[in-house]
Amino acid sequence: MLHKVVLAVVLVVAACCPAWSQQWAVKMFQNTSHDFGSVARGAKAEYEFELQNIFLEEIHIAGVRASCGCTTPVIKTPTLKTYEKGAIQAIFNTGKFSGARGATLTVTIDKPYYAEVQLQVKGYIRSDVVLNPGSVELGTIDHGNAVEKTIAVNYAGRDDWGIVGVKSANPHLSAKIIETSRGGGQVSYNIEVRLDKNAPAGYVDDHLVLTTNDDSSSQVPVPVEGVVQAGIVVSPASLFMGVVQPGQKVTKQLVIKGNKPFRIVSVKCDDKDFQFDTSSEKTPKQLHLIPVTYVAGKEPGKVSKSIYIETDLDEKAPMLSAYAVIAGQ
């Protein structure tokens, strides 16, 4: 309720001071600038400016434009309900540009009120080092399995240029450097990248850092992406029951998926206002649909609870959060 009141006050002030009209929108973003640093030509360089709707009103992002063709902006989620999260993705076009580059991304919001938010990106695209492909795509890996992929690194310039090492902040990610050719100022390597079988379930969004003997620019980041898929996946990962009135009943659905048939033993919450119907989900199968019913209490405000799922598989199902906003009278 407070956010709604504050938003209304801001819009009144905005009539006298246009600069104020942007502040309520800026507050939704975690940050408004990003530096890609020095990246190889052709390397995959993307960044997501995350935002969250902290207001009771629904937010709609009408568009986003870039001041430079070196960056392509993408709206990940145009409409955000209360507490929903979204992102503006900035794609640095390393295959088409080189040198120092930067852009201003102007995000236009038209609902519930008009506002513009400016996001800044910059970076340096090298012309002497090329990655092929632009990132190490591990794909989707079942939890407990290892995977290996290869990426090529090509250099043009000094005859004695070389990769002397590789660093990884992820203990489950390693790489082997193999020189494939050298001559006439051209040097080529294959980088064999391995994710071990002990990597935890979840997204892999890392960088390997190649160390070279070039004192002026000794490091080359290599993006590594993939998904280690758990034996049990629950969606949505966070269940929003909506903005509800006191005493209102609302039902949503959980999707629980496994990599082999399984049974649902129980679904529980430490709040009796959340109820789960598992009566038709006793047969082993790979996909279960569980209705979740919430009856709002009398007190206004945000309600946030944890849901625990038990199955007959050895792997533990992930805990997820369920929340709702009870509107004031």
N, C-alpha and C positions, 0 to 999 in steps of 0.2 A: 504493500500500500504506500509505503514511504517513497519508493522509486516513482510511483505514479504521480504523487504529489510534487516531487522534485522536478519531474519532467514537465509538468504543467507550468510550474513557476519559471523554469528555464525558457519555455516558449513565450511567456509573457515578456520576460526581459529581452528576448531576442528581437521583439518588435522595435525596441529602442537601440539595441546593440547587436548587429548581425553576427559579430564574432561569437557571441554566446550561443547562437543557434547550432554551432558545430559541436559544442562540448559534450552534450549528452550522448552523441554518437561516438565520439572519440573514446569515451569511457568504456565502451564495449570491447575495444581492442586490447590485447595483452601488450603489444608493442606496435610501433608504426614505422620502423626502419630495419633494414637488414643489409649486411655487407657479405657478398658471396666470396670475397677475397680473391685470390689468384686461382683461376681454373683453366684446365686444358681446353683446347679447341675441340668442339664436339662433345664435351663432357655434359652429362645430365646435371643441370643446376636448377633446382626448384626450391621454393620456400613458401610456406603457408602462414599468412597473417591470421592468427586465430582470433575469433570474437565470440562473445556470448551475449545473448539478449538478457539483460538484467532487469528489464521492465515488464510490467503486466501486459502492455500492448504488444501486438504482433509486429515484428519488424520485417520490412520488405526491401531488399537491395535491388534497385532498378537497373543498375549498370556499373561498369568500371572501365576507365580508359587510361591508356599509358601515354606519357609524353614522348616516348622513344620506342622505335620498333625493336630495340634490343631486348625488350621485355614484353611478354605476352601475359596479360592478367586473365584469370578465370574465376568466376563466382562458383564456389563449391555448393553452397546452399542458399538460394535466393530468399527463402522465407524462413524466419526463425520465430517460434513460439517462445513463451516465457521459459527462461533458463536453458533453452536449446543452444547448442554451439554450432558454429560454421567457420568458414575460412575463405579468404581471398588468396588464391594461388598465384605466385609470381614465377613465370618460366623465363629464365635467362637464356636468350637465344645464342648459345655459344657456337653453333654451327654456321651462323651467318655473319657474325660480327667479331671483331678483335680489338684489343687495346682496352683502355679505361672507358667504362660505360656506366651510365646511371639513368634512372627514370623515376618519375613521379606517377604513382597510380592514384587516380582520383575515383573514390568509391561514392556513388550517388545512392542515397536512401530516400525513398518517397513515401514510406508509411512507417509509423503513424504520422510522422511529420517530415518535412524535407530537410536534408542535411547532406553535406559533403565531407568526406574524410580523406586526407592525403597521406599516402604511404610512400616511403622512399626506399629504393634499392640501388645498389651500386656493386661494381666488381671489376676485375681485370681479366680479360680473356686472352690467354697466351696464343700466339700464332706458331710457335716452334714445337709445341707438344700436342699431339692429337690422340684421343682415346677412341677405340673402335671395338665394340659399340660404346655409347656414351656413359654406360654404367654397367655394373655387374648385376644382372637380373637373376636372382636365385630362384624365383618362382615360388610356388607353394610346396612346402615340405612337411610331411607328417612328422609330428613330434617323436623324437627318438631316432631319426634317420639323419645321416650326413649327406651333404651335397657338394659338388665341385663344379665350378664354371671358369672359363678362360676369357680374358680380355687382352686386346693388343694395344701396345703403347708405341707410337712412332714419333721420332724426333728428327728435326732438320736444323743443322747449324754446325756445331763444333764436331770434329772427328773423334775427340776423346770424351764426349759426353757419355755419362753412364748412370744407371740406377744402382745404388750401392746398398740399399736396404729398404725395408717396408715396416711400417708401424701400424698397430691396430689397438684401439681402445677397448674393443670387444674381445674378451678372453677366448671366445668360441670361434673367432674369425682369424684365419691365417692365410698366408700367401707365399707362393714360390716364384722366384724371378728367373726367367729363361731368356737369354739373349738369342735372337733368331737371325739377325743380320747386322753388318756394320760396313760402311764404306762410302766415300764421296760425301761425307757430312750427313749421311742418313744412318740412323740407328733404330732398330726395331726390337721390341721385347714382347713376349707373352707372359702375362701374369696369371698363374693358376691359383684361383681363390677357393678356399675350403671353409665351409661352416660345419662344425663337428656335431655329433649326434646328441651332445649334452646341452645344446642351445635351448633356452627356455621358450615356451610357446609365446607367440605374439609377433608383432611387426619387427622386421630387421630394417633399420634405417640408419646406416653407419657410413663411415668413410675409412678406407685404407689410405695411408699417407706414404707415398713413394719418396724416398730420400735420394737425391741425386748429388753429383759432384759439382754442380753449378752453384757457385757461391752467391751469385746475384739473385737466384730464385731456386732454392734447394729442395723445395717440396712440391709434390704434385698430388692433390687429393683425388681419390677414385671413389665415386659413390657406389655403395652396395645396398641392394634392396631385396626384400623378400618377405615371406610370411611363414612362420613355423606354426602349423595348424595343430591345435590341441586335440586330444581324443574326443573332447566334448566342447562344443561351441554354443554359447547362448546369445541370442539376439532378441531385442536390442541389448547392448551391453549395459545401458542405463535406461530404466523404464520410467517415462514421465506420464503420470496419470492425468495431467492437465490442470487448468485453473478451474476449481470447482466451488460450488456453494456449500455452506455447512449442511451436513446431512445428505448431500448428493451422492448417488451411487454411480460408479463408472467402471467399465470392464475393458481391459486391454489383453493382449495375447503375447505369451512368451514362446519363442521357437527354440527348441533344444535339439541340437544335431550332433550325432556321433559318427566316428569313422567305421563303426560296426554296430549291429543291433544291440540294444540295451533296454532295461526297464527303468522307469521312474519309481524310486522307492518312496520319496517324499519331497515336498516343496514347503518350506517354512519361512516365517517371518516373526520377529519379536514384537510385532504390533498386530493385535487381533482385528484391526480394521482392514487388513489385507487378507484375503481369502483366495485359495487356489483349488481348482477342480481337476483332480488327477484320476477321477473314477474310470475314464476311458483310456488311460495310458498305461495299463499294466502289462500289455503284450510287448515283448521285445521287438523293437524296430529302430531304424536309424534316425527317424525324425518324429519328434513329439511336439504337439501344440497344447500349451497349458493356458487356459483362461485365468486372468488375475482380476479379481474384483476388489475395489476399494470403496469404503463408505466414509466420507469425510466427517471429521469431528466438528466441534462447535467453535474451537478457537481459530481465528484467522492466522495466516502465516504459512511458511514453508514447512512441509513434513518430509523428512528424509529417513528412509529405513533400509535395512539390508535383507536380501532374500538368499536363502541357502537351499541348494538343490542336492539331493542324494540319489545316486543311481547304483546299479549293481556292477558297474565297472570298477576296476582298480584305480583308474585315474579319477582324481577328485574334480567335480564340476566347479567352475569359477563362481565366486560370490558376485552378486550384482546389486546395485542400488536401485531403489524405487522411490520416487518422490512426487509430491503434488503441492499445489499452492491453494490454500483455502482462502477464498476472497472474503474481505471484510464486509460488514453490513452497510 
